[in-house]
Amino acid sequence: MDYNWKLKNFDELTNRELYRLLKLRTEVFMLEQACLYPELDDKDYVCLHLWAEKDGEIVAYTRLVPPGISYPQASIGRVIVVKEARGTGLSQLLMHKSITATLEAFGTQDIQIGAQFHLKSFYEKLGFEQNSEPYPDYGILHIDMTKSVLK
């Protein structure tokens, strides 16, 4: 499938792009997953935003977080693939692009994520290893996982 990929820092986002990204994040995390948490956490200002569009619609998104903001390592968060595109391989493509962009932007460091527990095997296939016990995060069970770039 042909996707139009975009990678921008906060100041490069247009008003419309920012609105569309925040709308998608709210629709998936707060409405679809019924998770009430502080979506606007002031981290967006220092992050890179990676997303894919198809036919003018955003179909996938991640937020790439510099080291020292969420974890000592760089991080990938707010991972979204719209319902209609799940199961198509887009999730893996999104994460491969996110990993590459994170390493290029922030150097050769480990990448830490807070993954939803039910997605553990998905992230393990991408080289992430569990490094915490499961913990509840706003009503959804999560685990911390790290991908070492030295492996």
C-alpha positions as CSV (number, residue, x, y, z in Angstrom):
1,M,0.0,0.0,0.0
2,D,1.1,3.5,-0.7
3,Y,1.3,5.8,2.3
4,N,2.4,9.4,2.6
5,W,4.7,9.5,5.6
6,K,5.4,12.7,7.5
7,L,7.9,13.4,10.3
8,K,7.8,16.8,12.0
9,N,8.8,18.5,15.2
10,F,6.1,20.4,17.0
11,D,7.0,23.8,15.6
12,E,6.8,22.4,12.0
13,L,3.2,21.1,12.5
14,T,0.5,23.2,10.8
15,N,-2.6,24.0,12.9
16,R,-4.6,21.5,10.9
17,E,-2.0,18.7,11.3
18,L,-1.8,19.3,15.0
19,Y,-5.6,19.3,15.3
20,R,-6.0,16.1,13.2
21,L,-3.3,14.3,15.3
22,L,-4.8,15.3,18.6
23,K,-8.2,14.4,17.4
24,L,-7.0,10.9,16.4
25,R,-5.2,10.4,19.7
26,T,-8.3,11.4,21.6
27,E,-10.6,9.1,19.5
28,V,-8.4,6.1,20.0
29,F,-7.1,6.4,23.5
30,M,-9.9,8.2,25.3
31,L,-13.0,7.1,23.4
32,E,-12.1,3.7,21.8
33,Q,-10.1,2.5,24.8
34,A,-12.2,4.3,27.4
35,C,-9.0,5.6,29.0
36,L,-9.2,8.9,30.8
37,Y,-5.7,10.3,31.3
38,P,-3.9,13.6,30.6
39,E,-3.5,13.3,26.8
40,L,-2.0,16.8,26.6
41,D,1.0,16.3,28.8
42,D,3.3,19.1,27.6
43,K,5.7,16.5,26.0
44,D,4.5,17.2,22.5
45,Y,6.6,20.4,22.3
46,V,9.9,18.5,22.4
47,C,8.9,15.4,20.5
48,L,8.9,14.3,16.8
49,H,5.6,13.3,15.3
50,L,5.5,10.5,12.7
51,W,2.4,9.7,10.8
52,A,1.1,8.0,7.7
53,E,-1.7,9.3,5.5
54,K,-3.7,7.4,2.9
55,D,-6.2,9.1,0.7
56,G,-5.8,12.3,2.8
57,E,-6.7,10.5,6.1
58,I,-4.2,9.8,9.0
59,V,-4.0,6.0,9.4
60,A,-1.1,5.6,11.7
61,Y,0.9,7.8,14.2
62,T,3.6,7.7,16.8
63,R,5.2,10.2,19.1
64,L,9.0,10.0,19.2
65,V,10.2,11.2,22.6
66,P,13.8,12.4,23.3
67,P,15.9,10.8,26.1
68,G,15.2,12.2,29.5
69,I,11.6,13.2,29.0
70,S,9.6,10.0,29.6
71,Y,12.5,7.7,30.4
72,P,16.3,8.0,30.5
73,Q,16.3,6.5,27.0
74,A,14.6,7.7,23.9
75,S,11.0,6.5,23.6
76,I,8.2,5.7,21.2
77,G,4.7,6.4,22.4
78,R,1.1,7.1,21.5
79,V,1.3,4.3,18.9
80,I,-1.9,4.3,16.8
81,V,-3.1,2.5,13.8
82,V,-6.7,3.2,12.9
83,K,-9.2,0.3,13.3
84,E,-9.7,-0.1,9.5
85,A,-5.9,-0.5,8.9
86,R,-5.2,-3.0,11.7
87,G,-4.1,-6.4,10.6
88,T,-2.7,-5.1,7.4
89,G,1.0,-5.0,8.4
90,L,0.9,-1.2,8.9
91,S,1.6,-1.5,12.6
92,Q,4.9,-3.3,11.9
93,L,5.8,-0.7,9.2
94,L,4.9,2.1,11.5
95,M,7.1,0.7,14.3
96,H,10.1,0.0,11.9
97,K,9.9,3.6,10.7
98,S,9.5,4.9,14.3
99,I,12.6,2.9,15.5
100,T,14.7,4.1,12.5
101,A,13.6,7.8,13.0
102,T,14.2,7.6,16.8
103,L,17.7,6.3,16.3
104,E,18.5,8.9,13.6
105,A,17.1,11.8,15.6
106,F,18.4,10.9,19.1
107,G,21.5,8.9,18.5
108,T,22.4,5.3,19.0
109,Q,20.7,4.7,22.4
110,D,18.3,2.1,23.7
111,I,14.6,2.7,23.1
112,Q,12.2,2.3,26.0
113,I,8.5,2.0,25.6
114,G,5.5,1.6,28.0
115,A,3.6,-1.1,26.1
116,Q,0.1,-2.3,26.6
117,F,0.5,-5.8,28.0
118,H,-1.7,-7.5,25.5
119,L,0.7,-6.3,22.7
120,K,3.8,-7.8,24.4
121,S,4.4,-10.4,21.6
122,F,4.0,-7.8,18.9
123,Y,6.8,-5.7,20.4
124,E,9.0,-8.7,21.1
125,K,8.9,-9.5,17.4
126,L,10.4,-6.0,16.9
127,G,13.2,-6.7,19.3
128,F,11.8,-5.2,22.5
129,E,12.3,-7.1,25.8
130,Q,10.1,-6.8,28.9
131,N,11.9,-5.1,31.8
132,S,9.1,-4.6,34.3
133,E,6.3,-6.4,35.9
134,P,2.8,-5.6,34.5
135,Y,1.3,-2.4,36.0
136,P,-2.0,-0.6,35.6
137,D,-1.8,2.7,33.7
138,Y,-5.1,4.5,33.7
139,G,-7.0,1.2,33.7
140,I,-4.9,-0.6,31.0
141,L,-2.3,-3.1,32.0
142,H,1.2,-2.0,30.7
143,I,4.8,-3.3,30.8
144,D,8.0,-1.4,30.2
145,M,10.1,-2.8,27.3
146,T,13.5,-1.9,25.9
147,K,15.1,-2.4,22.6
148,S,18.9,-2.4,22.6
149,V,20.4,-1.0,19.4
150,L,23.5,-3.0,20.1
151,K,21.7,-6.3,19.4
